[in-house]
């Protein structure tokens, strides 16, 4: 199982346990941030059940949030 498949499976599990889409997406982003944008966006579609446009928006938001986490802001 690849890291992408693992992240998608974990996100689906989170969603089935009541987590929000953004929580699932952020968990996936932390695992997949070194991957290309299109790979992460597709993982969001598959794992967090987002639309194409929604997944792209989540990708931008997760990227910004992760940047703030790293900078300590």
N, CA, C and O atoms as a CHARMM CRD file, in Angstrom:
* protein
*
  292
    1    1 UNK  N      0.84800  -1.18200   0.00000 PROA 1      0.00000
    2    1 UNK  CA     0.00000   0.00000   0.00000 PROA 1      0.00000
    3    1 UNK  C      0.89600   1.24800   0.00000 PROA 1      0.00000
    4    1 UNK  O      1.79500   1.38200   0.82900 PROA 1      0.00000
    5    2 UNK  N      0.63600   2.13300  -0.92400 PROA 2      0.00000
    6    2 UNK  CA     1.43200   3.35500  -1.01900 PROA 2      0.00000
    7    2 UNK  C      1.02700   4.34000   0.07100 PROA 2      0.00000
    8    2 UNK  O     -0.00800   4.18300   0.71900 PROA 2      0.00000
    9    3 UNK  N      1.85400   5.34700   0.25800 PROA 3      0.00000
   10    3 UNK  CA     1.55100   6.36900   1.26800 PROA 3      0.00000
   11    3 UNK  C      0.26100   7.11600   0.92300 PROA 3      0.00000
   12    3 UNK  O     -0.47500   7.53000   1.81900 PROA 3      0.00000
   13    4 UNK  N     -0.01200   7.28900  -0.36900 PROA 4      0.00000
   14    4 UNK  CA    -1.24200   7.96500  -0.79100 PROA 4      0.00000
   15    4 UNK  C     -2.44700   7.09900  -0.42800 PROA 4      0.00000
   16    4 UNK  O     -3.42500   7.59300   0.13400 PROA 4      0.00000
   17    5 UNK  N     -2.37600   5.81600  -0.74800 PROA 5      0.00000
   18    5 UNK  CA    -3.47800   4.91000  -0.42300 PROA 5      0.00000
   19    5 UNK  C     -3.70100   4.84100   1.08600 PROA 5      0.00000
   20    5 UNK  O     -4.83900   4.79400   1.55200 PROA 5      0.00000
   21    6 UNK  N     -2.60600   4.83500   1.84200 PROA 6      0.00000
   22    6 UNK  CA    -2.69200   4.78900   3.30300 PROA 6      0.00000
   23    6 UNK  C     -3.36700   6.05300   3.82900 PROA 6      0.00000
   24    6 UNK  O     -4.23800   5.97100   4.69500 PROA 6      0.00000
   25    7 UNK  N     -2.97800   7.21300   3.31900 PROA 7      0.00000
   26    7 UNK  CA    -3.57000   8.47700   3.75600 PROA 7      0.00000
   27    7 UNK  C     -5.06200   8.52900   3.43400 PROA 7      0.00000
   28    7 UNK  O     -5.86100   8.99100   4.24800 PROA 7      0.00000
   29    8 UNK  N     -5.43300   8.05600   2.25100 PROA 8      0.00000
   30    8 UNK  CA    -6.84900   8.03400   1.85200 PROA 8      0.00000
   31    8 UNK  C     -7.63800   7.10800   2.77700 PROA 8      0.00000
   32    8 UNK  O     -8.72400   7.46300   3.23300 PROA 8      0.00000
   33    9 UNK  N     -7.09400   5.92400   3.05400 PROA 9      0.00000
   34    9 UNK  CA    -7.77800   4.97000   3.93000 PROA 9      0.00000
   35    9 UNK  C     -7.94900   5.54700   5.33700 PROA 9      0.00000
   36    9 UNK  O     -9.00600   5.39300   5.94900 PROA 9      0.00000
   37   10 UNK  N     -6.91700   6.20400   5.84500 PROA 10     0.00000
   38   10 UNK  CA    -7.00200   6.80600   7.17300 PROA 10     0.00000
   39   10 UNK  C     -8.03600   7.93600   7.20200 PROA 10     0.00000
   40   10 UNK  O     -8.75900   8.08900   8.18600 PROA 10     0.00000
   41   11 UNK  N     -8.10600   8.72200   6.13200 PROA 11     0.00000
   42   11 UNK  CA    -9.08200   9.81100   6.06300 PROA 11     0.00000
   43   11 UNK  C    -10.50500   9.25300   6.02800 PROA 11     0.00000
   44   11 UNK  O    -11.39800   9.78600   6.68800 PROA 11     0.00000
   45   12 UNK  N    -10.71600   8.19100   5.26700 PROA 12     0.00000
   46   12 UNK  CA   -12.04800   7.56500   5.22600 PROA 12     0.00000
   47   12 UNK  C    -12.43900   7.04700   6.60500 PROA 12     0.00000
   48   12 UNK  O    -13.59200   7.16800   7.01900 PROA 12     0.00000
   49   13 UNK  N    -11.47200   6.47000   7.31000 PROA 13     0.00000
   50   13 UNK  CA   -11.72600   5.98300   8.66400 PROA 13     0.00000
   51   13 UNK  C    -12.08600   7.14700   9.59000 PROA 13     0.00000
   52   13 UNK  O    -13.01700   7.04600  10.38800 PROA 13     0.00000
   53   14 UNK  N    -11.34700   8.24600   9.47900 PROA 14     0.00000
   54   14 UNK  CA   -11.65000   9.42700  10.29200 PROA 14     0.00000
   55   14 UNK  C    -13.06500   9.92000  10.01500 PROA 14     0.00000
   56   14 UNK  O    -13.81300  10.23500  10.94000 PROA 14     0.00000
   57   15 UNK  N    -13.42300   9.98400   8.74100 PROA 15     0.00000
   58   15 UNK  CA   -14.74900  10.47400   8.35800 PROA 15     0.00000
   59   15 UNK  C    -15.84100   9.55000   8.90200 PROA 15     0.00000
   60   15 UNK  O    -16.88600  10.02400   9.34700 PROA 15     0.00000
   61   16 UNK  N    -15.60900   8.25400   8.87000 PROA 16     0.00000
   62   16 UNK  CA   -16.62100   7.32200   9.37600 PROA 16     0.00000
   63   16 UNK  C    -16.75700   7.41600  10.89400 PROA 16     0.00000
   64   16 UNK  O    -17.77800   7.01800  11.45500 PROA 16     0.00000
   65   17 UNK  N    -15.73100   7.94000  11.55400 PROA 17     0.00000
   66   17 UNK  CA   -15.77500   8.12500  13.00800 PROA 17     0.00000
   67   17 UNK  C    -16.23300   9.52000  13.40900 PROA 17     0.00000
   68   17 UNK  O    -16.15000   9.88800  14.58100 PROA 17     0.00000
   69   18 UNK  N    -16.71800  10.30200  12.44100 PROA 18     0.00000
   70   18 UNK  CA   -17.30600  11.59000  12.76000 PROA 18     0.00000
   71   18 UNK  C    -16.40600  12.80400  12.58600 PROA 18     0.00000
   72   18 UNK  O    -16.81900  13.91500  12.91900 PROA 18     0.00000
   73   19 UNK  N    -15.20000  12.63200  12.08100 PROA 19     0.00000
   74   19 UNK  CA   -14.32200  13.78600  11.86100 PROA 19     0.00000
   75   19 UNK  C    -14.85500  14.63700  10.71200 PROA 19     0.00000
   76   19 UNK  O    -15.58200  14.14900   9.84800 PROA 19     0.00000
   77   20 UNK  N    -14.48900  15.89900  10.71600 PROA 20     0.00000
   78   20 UNK  CA   -14.89700  16.79900   9.64200 PROA 20     0.00000
   79   20 UNK  C    -14.01900  16.58400   8.41700 PROA 20     0.00000
   80   20 UNK  O    -12.95200  15.97500   8.49500 PROA 20     0.00000
   81   21 UNK  N    -14.48800  17.09400   7.29400 PROA 21     0.00000
   82   21 UNK  CA   -13.71600  16.98200   6.05700 PROA 21     0.00000
   83   21 UNK  C    -12.38000  17.70700   6.18000 PROA 21     0.00000
   84   21 UNK  O    -11.36000  17.21700   5.69500 PROA 21     0.00000
   85   22 UNK  N    -12.37900  18.86500   6.82300 PROA 22     0.00000
   86   22 UNK  CA   -11.13100  19.61200   6.94200 PROA 22     0.00000
   87   22 UNK  C    -10.14000  18.88700   7.83900 PROA 22     0.00000
   88   22 UNK  O     -8.93700  18.91600   7.57800 PROA 22     0.00000
   89   23 UNK  N    -10.62400  18.23900   8.89100 PROA 23     0.00000
   90   23 UNK  CA    -9.71900  17.45900   9.73900 PROA 23     0.00000
   91   23 UNK  C     -9.10300  16.30200   8.95700 PROA 23     0.00000
   92   23 UNK  O     -7.90500  16.04000   9.05800 PROA 23     0.00000
   93   24 UNK  N     -9.92500  15.62300   8.19000 PROA 24     0.00000
   94   24 UNK  CA    -9.42900  14.50500   7.37800 PROA 24     0.00000
   95   24 UNK  C     -8.44300  15.00600   6.32600 PROA 24     0.00000
   96   24 UNK  O     -7.40200  14.39000   6.09900 PROA 24     0.00000
   97   25 UNK  N     -8.77600  16.12300   5.68600 PROA 25     0.00000
   98   25 UNK  CA    -7.90400  16.67800   4.65400 PROA 25     0.00000
   99   25 UNK  C     -6.56700  17.12000   5.24900 PROA 25     0.00000
  100   25 UNK  O     -5.51400  16.89500   4.65300 PROA 25     0.00000
  101   26 UNK  N     -6.61000  17.74600   6.41800 PROA 26     0.00000
  102   26 UNK  CA    -5.36800  18.20600   7.04800 PROA 26     0.00000
  103   26 UNK  C     -4.49200  17.02300   7.43300 PROA 26     0.00000
  104   26 UNK  O     -3.27200  17.08000   7.28000 PROA 26     0.00000
  105   27 UNK  N     -5.09600  15.96100   7.92800 PROA 27     0.00000
  106   27 UNK  CA    -4.32200  14.76200   8.27300 PROA 27     0.00000
  107   27 UNK  C     -3.65700  14.18700   7.02000 PROA 27     0.00000
  108   27 UNK  O     -2.50300  13.76000   7.06300 PROA 27     0.00000
  109   28 UNK  N     -4.39000  14.17800   5.91100 PROA 28     0.00000
  110   28 UNK  CA    -3.80700  13.69600   4.65000 PROA 28     0.00000
  111   28 UNK  C     -2.70300  14.63100   4.18400 PROA 28     0.00000
  112   28 UNK  O     -1.64300  14.18100   3.74800 PROA 28     0.00000
  113   29 UNK  N     -2.95200  15.93500   4.27500 PROA 29     0.00000
  114   29 UNK  CA    -1.96000  16.89800   3.79300 PROA 29     0.00000
  115   29 UNK  C     -0.63500  16.74600   4.53800 PROA 29     0.00000
  116   29 UNK  O      0.43500  16.81400   3.93300 PROA 29     0.00000
  117   30 UNK  N     -0.70900  16.54200   5.84900 PROA 30     0.00000
  118   30 UNK  CA     0.52400  16.38200   6.63600 PROA 30     0.00000
  119   30 UNK  C      1.34600  15.18800   6.14400 PROA 30     0.00000
  120   30 UNK  O      2.57600  15.21600   6.19400 PROA 30     0.00000
  121   31 UNK  N      0.67200  14.14900   5.67200 PROA 31     0.00000
  122   31 UNK  CA     1.37300  12.96700   5.16700 PROA 31     0.00000
  123   31 UNK  C      1.85100  13.14400   3.72700 PROA 31     0.00000
  124   31 UNK  O      2.85900  12.56200   3.32700 PROA 31     0.00000
  125   32 UNK  N      1.13100  13.94400   2.95600 PROA 32     0.00000
  126   32 UNK  CA     1.36900  14.01000   1.50600 PROA 32     0.00000
  127   32 UNK  C      1.92000  15.33800   1.01500 PROA 32     0.00000
  128   32 UNK  O      1.99900  15.55200  -0.19500 PROA 32     0.00000
  129   33 UNK  N      2.30500  16.24100   1.91900 PROA 33     0.00000
  130   33 UNK  CA     2.69100  17.58200   1.48200 PROA 33     0.00000
  131   33 UNK  C      3.88500  17.59800   0.53500 PROA 33     0.00000
  132   33 UNK  O      4.05700  18.56300  -0.21000 PROA 33     0.00000
  133   34 UNK  N      4.71200  16.56100   0.54200 PROA 34     0.00000
  134   34 UNK  CA     5.86000  16.52700  -0.36700 PROA 34     0.00000
  135   34 UNK  C      5.46700  16.03200  -1.76400 PROA 34     0.00000
  136   34 UNK  O      6.28400  16.05900  -2.68400 PROA 34     0.00000
  137   35 UNK  N      4.23500  15.58900  -1.92100 PROA 35     0.00000
  138   35 UNK  CA     3.75300  15.10000  -3.21400 PROA 35     0.00000
  139   35 UNK  C      3.25000  16.26800  -4.06400 PROA 35     0.00000
  140   35 UNK  O      2.94900  17.33800  -3.53400 PROA 35     0.00000
  141   36 UNK  N      3.15900  16.06400  -5.37700 PROA 36     0.00000
  142   36 UNK  CA     2.64400  17.12500  -6.26400 PROA 36     0.00000
  143   36 UNK  C      1.19600  17.49500  -5.92100 PROA 36     0.00000
  144   36 UNK  O      0.44300  16.68500  -5.37800 PROA 36     0.00000
  145   37 UNK  N      0.83700  18.70600  -6.24300 PROA 37     0.00000
  146   37 UNK  CA    -0.49600  19.22900  -5.94600 PROA 37     0.00000
  147   37 UNK  C     -1.59100  18.31300  -6.47600 PROA 37     0.00000
  148   37 UNK  O     -2.54900  18.02600  -5.75800 PROA 37     0.00000
  149   38 UNK  N     -1.47100  17.85100  -7.70800 PROA 38     0.00000
  150   38 UNK  CA    -2.53800  17.03700  -8.29300 PROA 38     0.00000
  151   38 UNK  C     -2.73600  15.71500  -7.55300 PROA 38     0.00000
  152   38 UNK  O     -3.85500  15.20800  -7.48300 PROA 38     0.00000
  153   39 UNK  N     -1.67000  15.16000  -7.00600 PROA 39     0.00000
  154   39 UNK  CA    -1.77100  13.91100  -6.23200 PROA 39     0.00000
  155   39 UNK  C     -2.52900  14.16500  -4.93100 PROA 39     0.00000
  156   39 UNK  O     -3.40600  13.38900  -4.55400 PROA 39     0.00000
  157   40 UNK  N     -2.18600  15.25500  -4.25000 PROA 40     0.00000
  158   40 UNK  CA    -2.83600  15.58700  -2.98200 PROA 40     0.00000
  159   40 UNK  C     -4.30300  15.92900  -3.20900 PROA 40     0.00000
  160   40 UNK  O     -5.16600  15.49200  -2.44800 PROA 40     0.00000
  161   41 UNK  N     -4.58800  16.69600  -4.23700 PROA 41     0.00000
  162   41 UNK  CA    -5.97300  17.07000  -4.54300 PROA 41     0.00000
  163   41 UNK  C     -6.80100  15.81500  -4.83900 PROA 41     0.00000
  164   41 UNK  O     -7.93300  15.70800  -4.36800 PROA 41     0.00000
  165   42 UNK  N     -6.26400  14.87900  -5.59900 PROA 42     0.00000
  166   42 UNK  CA    -6.99000  13.64300  -5.89000 PROA 42     0.00000
  167   42 UNK  C     -7.20400  12.82200  -4.61500 PROA 42     0.00000
  168   42 UNK  O     -8.24800  12.19100  -4.45100 PROA 42     0.00000
  169   43 UNK  N     -6.22700  12.82900  -3.72500 PROA 43     0.00000
  170   43 UNK  CA    -6.38500  12.13400  -2.44400 PROA 43     0.00000
  171   43 UNK  C     -7.50600  12.77300  -1.62700 PROA 43     0.00000
  172   43 UNK  O     -8.27300  12.06400  -0.97500 PROA 43     0.00000
  173   44 UNK  N     -7.61100  14.09300  -1.65300 PROA 44     0.00000
  174   44 UNK  CA    -8.69300  14.78200  -0.95700 PROA 44     0.00000
  175   44 UNK  C    -10.04700  14.36300  -1.54400 PROA 44     0.00000
  176   44 UNK  O    -11.00800  14.14900  -0.80400 PROA 44     0.00000
  177   45 UNK  N    -10.11800  14.24900  -2.85100 PROA 45     0.00000
  178   45 UNK  CA   -11.36600  13.83900  -3.51200 PROA 45     0.00000
  179   45 UNK  C    -11.74100  12.42700  -3.07700 PROA 45     0.00000
  180   45 UNK  O    -12.90000  12.15300  -2.76500 PROA 45     0.00000
  181   46 UNK  N    -10.76200  11.54000  -3.05700 PROA 46     0.00000
  182   46 UNK  CA   -11.01200  10.14000  -2.71700 PROA 46     0.00000
  183   46 UNK  C    -11.23500   9.92600  -1.22300 PROA 46     0.00000
  184   46 UNK  O    -12.10800   9.15200  -0.83000 PROA 46     0.00000
  185   47 UNK  N    -10.45700  10.60200  -0.39800 PROA 47     0.00000
  186   47 UNK  CA   -10.49000  10.34200   1.03800 PROA 47     0.00000
  187   47 UNK  C    -11.46900  11.18100   1.81500 PROA 47     0.00000
  188   47 UNK  O    -12.10300  10.68500   2.74600 PROA 47     0.00000
  189   48 UNK  N    -11.61100  12.45100   1.45400 PROA 48     0.00000
  190   48 UNK  CA   -12.50400  13.34700   2.19600 PROA 48     0.00000
  191   48 UNK  C    -13.80200  13.61600   1.44300 PROA 48     0.00000
  192   48 UNK  O    -14.61100  14.44000   1.87100 PROA 48     0.00000
  193   49 UNK  N    -14.00200  12.92600   0.32800 PROA 49     0.00000
  194   49 UNK  CA   -15.21800  13.01700  -0.46800 PROA 49     0.00000
  195   49 UNK  C    -15.51800  14.46900  -0.85300 PROA 49     0.00000
  196   49 UNK  O    -16.60300  14.98700  -0.58800 PROA 49     0.00000
  197   50 UNK  N    -14.53800  15.10800  -1.47900 PROA 50     0.00000
  198   50 UNK  CA   -14.68100  16.49400  -1.90800 PROA 50     0.00000
  199   50 UNK  C    -14.85500  16.56500  -3.42000 PROA 50     0.00000
  200   50 UNK  O    -14.48400  15.63800  -4.14000 PROA 50     0.00000
  201   51 UNK  N    -15.41900  17.66300  -3.89300 PROA 51     0.00000
  202   51 UNK  CA   -15.49300  17.91000  -5.32800 PROA 51     0.00000
  203   51 UNK  C    -14.12100  18.37200  -5.81700 PROA 51     0.00000
  204   51 UNK  O    -13.23800  18.65500  -5.00700 PROA 51     0.00000
  205   52 UNK  N    -13.94000  18.44800  -7.11300 PROA 52     0.00000
  206   52 UNK  CA   -12.67100  18.92500  -7.67000 PROA 52     0.00000
  207   52 UNK  C    -12.32900  20.31500  -7.14900 PROA 52     0.00000
  208   52 UNK  O    -11.21600  20.55500  -6.68000 PROA 52     0.00000
  209   53 UNK  N    -13.28800  21.22300  -7.23300 PROA 53     0.00000
  210   53 UNK  CA   -13.03800  22.60200  -6.79200 PROA 53     0.00000
  211   53 UNK  C    -12.86600  22.68100  -5.28300 PROA 53     0.00000
  212   53 UNK  O    -12.02500  23.42800  -4.78300 PROA 53     0.00000
  213   54 UNK  N    -13.66400  21.90900  -4.56400 PROA 54     0.00000
  214   54 UNK  CA   -13.54500  21.88800  -3.10500 PROA 54     0.00000
  215   54 UNK  C    -12.19800  21.35100  -2.66300 PROA 54     0.00000
  216   54 UNK  O    -11.58900  21.87200  -1.72800 PROA 54     0.00000
  217   55 UNK  N    -11.73400  20.30400  -3.34100 PROA 55     0.00000
  218   55 UNK  CA   -10.43700  19.70100  -2.99400 PROA 55     0.00000
  219   55 UNK  C     -9.30700  20.68900  -3.24000 PROA 55     0.00000
  220   55 UNK  O     -8.36500  20.76200  -2.45000 PROA 55     0.00000
  221   56 UNK  N     -9.39000  21.44600  -4.31900 PROA 56     0.00000
  222   56 UNK  CA    -8.35500  22.43400  -4.60800 PROA 56     0.00000
  223   56 UNK  C     -8.36700  23.53600  -3.54900 PROA 56     0.00000
  224   56 UNK  O     -7.30500  23.98400  -3.11700 PROA 56     0.00000
  225   57 UNK  N     -9.53900  23.97200  -3.13200 PROA 57     0.00000
  226   57 UNK  CA    -9.64900  24.97800  -2.06800 PROA 57     0.00000
  227   57 UNK  C     -9.05500  24.44900  -0.76700 PROA 57     0.00000
  228   57 UNK  O     -8.31900  25.16000  -0.08400 PROA 57     0.00000
  229   58 UNK  N     -9.37300  23.20400  -0.42400 PROA 58     0.00000
  230   58 UNK  CA    -8.82200  22.60000   0.78700 PROA 58     0.00000
  231   58 UNK  C     -7.30900  22.50800   0.69100 PROA 58     0.00000
  232   58 UNK  O     -6.61200  22.71700   1.68400 PROA 58     0.00000
  233   59 UNK  N     -6.78800  22.19400  -0.50500 PROA 59     0.00000
  234   59 UNK  CA    -5.33300  22.10100  -0.68700 PROA 59     0.00000
  235   59 UNK  C     -4.67900  23.44700  -0.35900 PROA 59     0.00000
  236   59 UNK  O     -3.68700  23.49800   0.36700 PROA 59     0.00000
  237   60 UNK  N     -5.23500  24.52600  -0.89300 PROA 60     0.00000
  238   60 UNK  CA    -4.69000  25.86500  -0.59800 PROA 60     0.00000
  239   60 UNK  C     -4.77300  26.16800   0.89400 PROA 60     0.00000
  240   60 UNK  O     -3.80900  26.65800   1.48100 PROA 60     0.00000
  241   61 UNK  N     -5.91200  25.88000   1.50600 PROA 61     0.00000
  242   61 UNK  CA    -6.09000  26.16100   2.92900 PROA 61     0.00000
  243   61 UNK  C     -5.14400  25.33300   3.79300 PROA 61     0.00000
  244   61 UNK  O     -4.55700  25.85100   4.74300 PROA 61     0.00000
  245   62 UNK  N     -4.99600  24.05900   3.47100 PROA 62     0.00000
  246   62 UNK  CA    -4.09200  23.19600   4.23900 PROA 62     0.00000
  247   62 UNK  C     -2.64600  23.64400   4.07300 PROA 62     0.00000
  248   62 UNK  O     -1.86800  23.61500   5.02600 PROA 62     0.00000
  249   63 UNK  N     -2.29200  24.05500   2.86900 PROA 63     0.00000
  250   63 UNK  CA    -0.92900  24.53600   2.63100 PROA 63     0.00000
  251   63 UNK  C     -0.63300  25.77200   3.47500 PROA 63     0.00000
  252   63 UNK  O      0.44200  25.89000   4.06400 PROA 63     0.00000
  253   64 UNK  N     -1.59900  26.69300   3.52700 PROA 64     0.00000
  254   64 UNK  CA    -1.41500  27.90300   4.34000 PROA 64     0.00000
  255   64 UNK  C     -1.34000  27.56200   5.82600 PROA 64     0.00000
  256   64 UNK  O     -0.48600  28.07900   6.54500 PROA 64     0.00000
  257   65 UNK  N     -2.23300  26.69500   6.27900 PROA 65     0.00000
  258   65 UNK  CA    -2.24400  26.31600   7.69200 PROA 65     0.00000
  259   65 UNK  C     -0.93300  25.62400   8.07200 PROA 65     0.00000
  260   65 UNK  O     -0.37600  25.89300   9.13700 PROA 65     0.00000
  261   66 UNK  N     -0.44300  24.74100   7.21400 PROA 66     0.00000
  262   66 UNK  CA     0.80800  24.02400   7.48400 PROA 66     0.00000
  263   66 UNK  C      1.99100  24.99400   7.52500 PROA 66     0.00000
  264   66 UNK  O      2.90400  24.83000   8.33300 PROA 66     0.00000
  265   67 UNK  N      1.97100  25.98800   6.66500 PROA 67     0.00000
  266   67 UNK  CA     3.02500  27.00300   6.65900 PROA 67     0.00000
  267   67 UNK  C      3.02500  27.77400   7.97000 PROA 67     0.00000
  268   67 UNK  O      4.08200  28.04700   8.53800 PROA 67     0.00000
  269   68 UNK  N      1.82600  28.12600   8.44900 PROA 68     0.00000
  270   68 UNK  CA     1.72500  28.83100   9.73000 PROA 68     0.00000
  271   68 UNK  C      2.18800  27.95100  10.88900 PROA 68     0.00000
  272   68 UNK  O      2.83000  28.43800  11.82000 PROA 68     0.00000
  273   69 UNK  N      1.86600  26.65900  10.83900 PROA 69     0.00000
  274   69 UNK  CA     2.30700  25.73900  11.88700 PROA 69     0.00000
  275   69 UNK  C      3.82500  25.68300  11.96900 PROA 69     0.00000
  276   69 UNK  O      4.40200  25.66900  13.05600 PROA 69     0.00000
  277   70 UNK  N      4.46300  25.65100  10.80100 PROA 70     0.00000
  278   70 UNK  CA     5.93100  25.57400  10.76500 PROA 70     0.00000
  279   70 UNK  C      6.58400  26.85000  11.26900 PROA 70     0.00000
  280   70 UNK  O      7.63100  26.81300  11.91600 PROA 70     0.00000
  281   71 UNK  N      5.95200  27.98500  10.96600 PROA 71     0.00000
  282   71 UNK  CA     6.55800  29.26300  11.36600 PROA 71     0.00000
  283   71 UNK  C      6.25200  29.60700  12.81700 PROA 71     0.00000
  284   71 UNK  O      6.79900  30.56500  13.36300 PROA 71     0.00000
  285   72 UNK  N      5.37200  28.82200  13.44100 PROA 72     0.00000
  286   72 UNK  CA     5.05400  29.06300  14.84000 PROA 72     0.00000
  287   72 UNK  C      4.03700  30.16300  15.05700 PROA 72     0.00000
  288   72 UNK  O      3.85400  30.62100  16.18500 PROA 72     0.00000
  289   73 UNK  N      3.37600  30.59200  14.00500 PROA 73     0.00000
  290   73 UNK  CA     2.38600  31.68300  14.12400 PROA 73     0.00000
  291   73 UNK  C      1.06200  31.15900  14.60900 PROA 73     0.00000
  292   73 UNK  O      0.11500  31.92900  14.76800 PROA 73     0.00000
